[in-house]
Amino acid sequence: MGVPDQALASLRPLSEQELAEWDEAYLAVECYFRALRIRNRLLLAEIVRSILWRASARRMNEIERTARELAMEEAMLEVANWTQDVLGEQLPSNRLSARGRLALLLADMPGHWQPAFLTPRPWPEEFVRAMCNSYLAAGPGFASMAMKEQGLELNLFASGAASWWETMDRRPIWRRMTFALALGVVGGVLWFVFM
């Protein structure tokens, strides 16, 4: 655990609005890391604290932006940069894509390698290998395929029903006779049941 960049005694008191805004930023960052399955409370608190310190330093220069916005940017940038370092590969737009998040989960970072999360080098060799293999496996595997038209295969019953339906369409008299017969059967059954 590191020491914060700034001592608590040197902090100025926050207004109610600022306190609520930083609380919202804290919750957003914490939820982001919980979504990445960081469950260790001490590790989570340390990560969130360091992210909020950096967002607070940026806030002095970017007053128009909300604390939550700055904190989330810092969180995503931190995870993307760390993942790039572990993989040794540049991520698109320096952002952790769905492929990077999937690699973290496939490598079982939350289960086996949580203490290595967002730490500087050196990382365990097995962890780096698992991350690289997972990142490659998480990529799309496109294959060129052509769809071919295939005939509809019907069993004997469906085949008979289909030919009967065709007959009904071609000969309206058969359709009327079948309808009258079905109506007569239903009427006969109802008469037999109620009489």
N, C-alpha and C positions, 0 to 999 in steps of 0.2 A: 504494500500500500504506500502510495506516495503522499507527500505533504502538499497541500494545496498551494497554488502559485501565490496566493495572497492570504495573509493572516486574517482571521475572523475579526480581530480587534480593530483592523484598519478599514473595515467595511462601513459604509454609511448606512444609516437606517433606511429601509425601503418603505415607500408609501403602500397603502392598502391595495391600490390598483397595480403597482409594480409587483407586489408580493403575489397577487392573484395571477398576474401574467407569467411570472417565473414558475409558479406552481403548475400552471397549465403546460408550460414548456417541459417541466420535469416529467409530468405524466405522459406527455407525447413521446418523449425520448425513452422513458421506461417501457412503454407499450411497444415501441419499435424493437427494443432489444428482447423483450419477452416474446415477440413474434419470431425472433431469431432463436428462440428457445433457451435464452440465458436465464437459468433458474436460481443460481447461487446469489443470494441476497447481497452478500458482501461484495462480490465481483460486480454485480449489477449497480449497486450504489456507487462504487468507485468509478465505473465507466460513465454513469450518468453525471456524476459530479465533475469529471474532467471535461465532458462535453459542454456542460453548462458554463464552466469557467471560460472556455474558448468562445462560446456564444456571447457571454457577458463582455469579453474584451472586444468582440466585433461590434457589439451594440453601441459602444461609444462612438464609432465612426459611421454606423448605419442606423441612425435614430428613427428613421421612418419605418423600419421593418419591425415586425413583432418578435418578441423573445422566442415564441414557439417556432416561428419560421426559421430564425437563425439557428436555433438548437437542433432542429431536424436536419437542416442542411449540414451542420457540423457532424451530426451522427452518421448520416449517409455517406458523407465524404470520408470520415474516419474508417468506416467499415470497407468502403470501396478501395481506399488506399492500402489498407492492411491486406485485403484479399489480393490485390495486385502484387504486393510484395511477396506474399506466400506463393502465389501461382507463378510469379515471374513472367506474367503476361499482362499486357495493357488491356484494361476493360474499356468497352465503348463509352466515350464521353466521360470517362472517370467515374462511372456510376456502377453500382452493384446491380447487375441485371438479375432477372429471374433465374438465369442460368447460374449465376454466382451464389444466390441464396440456396438454390437446389443443391449445388456442390457442397455448401456448408452442411446441409442436412444429410446428404448422401454419405459424406465423410464421417457422419455422426459426431460432428464437432460438439454439439450440446451434451452428448452422452459421455464421450471419452476425452475430448480435448478442450473442455471449457476453460481450464486455467491458462491455455495458450491463446485464448481469444483476445485480440487487439494488443498483444504483447509484442515487443520488438524481438528481433532475431537474438539468438538461435531458437528455432522451433524444433520439436522432436521430428526426426527424419520420417517416422511412420506417418505422422500427421501431414507433413508436406506431400508425401507420396499419395496418401489417401485423398487429399484435396485436389491434387493434379489429376488423379484418375477419375475422381468424381466430376471435376469440371469438364473433362473430355467426354465422359459418359452422359453428362447433362445436355450436351449439344444436340442440335437437331440432326437426325439421320434421314436426309432426303433421298428418295430413290425415284427414278423416272418410271412411271407406270402409265399404261394406256388401258382405258376401260373398253372392254369388248362387249358388244351386244350379244346377249344370250337369250335363247328362247325360254319361255315359261314352261316349266315341267309340271304337269298336273297328274295326280293319281287317278285311278279309275273312276272314283266317285265324282271328283272335281271335273274330270274330263266329260263325264256324262251330263253333269249339271251345266257345264259351259255349252255343250252342243244343244241341250234342251232350251237354254236361254236364247241361243241363236235362232232356233226354230220359232220360239215365241215372237221374236222380233220380226221375222220374215212373214209369219202367218198370223195376222191379228185375230182370226177366228179361233185358233188354238188358245190364244191368250185369254179370250173371253170365256171359252169353254172351261179352261183350267180355273179361272177366277170363280165362275159359277159353281164348279165342282167343289172348290175349297170353301166357298161360302155355304154351300149345302152341307158339307161335312161339319163345319163349325156350328151351323144351326141345328143339325141333327144331334150333335154331342150336347149342346145346351138344352135342347128339348128333352133328351134322355136324362140329363142330370136333374133338371127342375121338375120333371113330371113324375 
